[in-house]
């Protein structure tokens, strides 16, 4: 239990240092921007099918494809996964 506490304590201290702009060795993940329309076209799904498969509102998907909005947060992470391994992501979601 001491190891768990020390690990959590260290992580919290690193997070505080990072948020204060101090140089730390934490790894920060920044998902790449994506071309939503090309990702959808690679899956060969319609807008309705793609939105349903990945739990995205179809109106939101259309905004992303037109470029007047950009995905961020978990949606951007999901789209990066779909871009890299669409069949695997679809298989996991359908199982």
N, C-alpha and C positions, 0 to 999 in steps of 0.2 A: 504494500500500500504506500510505503514511503516513496518508492520509485514513481508511482503514478502521480503523487502529489508534487514531487520535484519536477516532473515532466510538464505538468499543467502550469506550475509556477513559472518555470523557464519560458514557456510559450506565452504566458500573459506578460511577462517582463519584456520579451522581444516585441510583442504587439504594441506595448506602450512606447517603447523606444522607437519603433518604426513610425508610429503615429506622430511622434514629436520630431521626426525628421533626422533622427540619429542613424548613423550607419550601422546596419545590422546584417546578419547573414540569412535572414528569412527569405524564402522563395515566394515571390509574388507572381501570380498567374494573370496575364492580360490576354484574353481571347482575341484572336484576329478578327478584324471586320470581315463580313461575308457578303457575297452576292446571293441574296435569297432566291431570286428567280432562277439563277443557274443551278443552284442546289436542288430546287424543286424539279427543274427540268431533267436533271440527272437521274432523279428517282422515277421519272416517267409517270408522276402522279399529277392529277389536276389540282387546282387550288383547293377545291373542296376536300379532295382525298388527302392531300398533304396536311391541311389544317386539322382534319379529323384524326389522322394517324399520329400527329405529334402534339395534340391538345392545344392548338393555336386557334384563336378566333380568326375566321376567314377574312374579316375586314382588316384586322391587324396585318395578316399576311399580305393582303393587297397593298396596304400602305408601305410595307417593307419593300415589296417588289417595285413599286413606283419610285421609291427612294425618298418619299416625303417624311418617313420615320425610319429609325434604325433600331434593330433589336439590341437589347442590352441585358446584362445579368444572366440568369439561368437560361433564358431563351437564346442568347448568343452562344453560350456554352453548348446547348443542345444542337444548334445549327452547325457549329464547328464539328461536333461528333458526326452528324448526318453527312456533312461534307466529306469527312475522312473515311467513314465506314457505314454507308447508308443501309446496306443489307443487314449488317450486324445489329444496328440500332433498331431497325424494323423487327428483326427476329426477336430481340429482347423485349420490345414493347408488346409483341403479339403472343408471348409465351406466358 
